[in-house]
Amino acid sequence: MTLPEVRGLPREPFSRWARAALPRLGDGWTAEAISGGLSNITYRVRGGEQTVVVRRPPLGRLLPSAHDMGREHRVLTALAHTTVPVPQTLAFCEDTDVIGVPFYVMAEVPGDVFREPGETAHLTAIERKALSDRLVAVLAAIHCVDLDATGLRDFGRPEGYLERQLRRWRGQWDASRTRELPAMDRLVDALQRQRPLSSEVTLVHGDYRLDNTIVSRPKGTPEVAAVVDWELSTLGDPLADLATWLTYYSGPGEDGTAVPIAAGLTAHEGFPTSAEIAAQYAAATGRDTTRLHYYRAFTDFRLAAILEGVHARYLSGTSVGPGYDRVGPSVPLLVERALARLAQDRAQ
């Protein structure tokens, strides 16, 4: 019987590599792209005695400095013995002769990934509150990681995070833009003018949100079993990490998010409001969140640049998995929302 090919994971070269790196997998493996990812591609690979998860960059043209598999593998491995829940790494391959790009393999973590409103609707209000509490606690744990003990002290530059990020994502926007959007120029200028001059530096996930976690119920109560999708992780400003989560978030009774891929996910009874999450994080960490409007504008801008790249890959026909058709309309909405947040920041 001829086993099917999987786009982005060529069978013969991957099998040759896996015989040494993953001997329990066997040659008769099957793979499926795990839905939900809008950037790097994640596969669940099932073999004779093992199920693993393989992560590789997206297909098509890649932007400079993006989709670094080595960095993802490094941070996951470094966090293995901390209080931050992450999947166990199993192997890293930087030989581009295998599947054409570097990739890494990690153990499968049992649990659920909540991506659609109907999935969180099955939780009770008490479970939703407990899950939100755990998400706040895990984010606080990420921002408390001992950089020296984990070997991550050189994982990013310790100063100038916001300035570098603004420069980087403006460059990514220019490299991937598919349309003219004058409001983006106004936004970048305003972000530069209002930028805080200094900030605390911690490990940051870079894309923290509910659907980048795996949720289990070991004792009946929802628990964050693992935080995944670390492709944007670096050393940076923890308030930008909090703001990233809130960029995707809308609690019950709040206006819907400008990002259709996350709309309604946390709008059910029991989930707190965005302001309540920010207050809970501030209480847990002791951090001052008075400039959160600025940070939320910054993360709206960054997400707009990221989604423009995703939209460009969708238009070129190199996307793998569902959801890409919902990305393009989010970009101008995010830019306008960011400008409104900066007006709030100025009014403080």
Secondary structure by P-SEA (a helix, b strand, c coil): cbbbbccccccaaaaaaacccccccccbbbbbcccccccbbbbbcccccccbbbbbccccccccccccaaaaaaaaaaaccccccccccccccccccccccccccccccbbbbbccccccccccaaaaaaaaaaaaaaaaaaaacccccccccccccccaaaaaaaaaaaaaaaaccccccaaaaaaaaaaaaaccccccccccccccccccbbbbcccccccccccccccccccccaaaaaaaaaaacccccccccccccccccccccccccaaaaaaaaaaaccccccaaaaaaaaaaaaaaaaaaaaaaaaaacccccccccccccaaaaaaaaaaaaaaaaaac
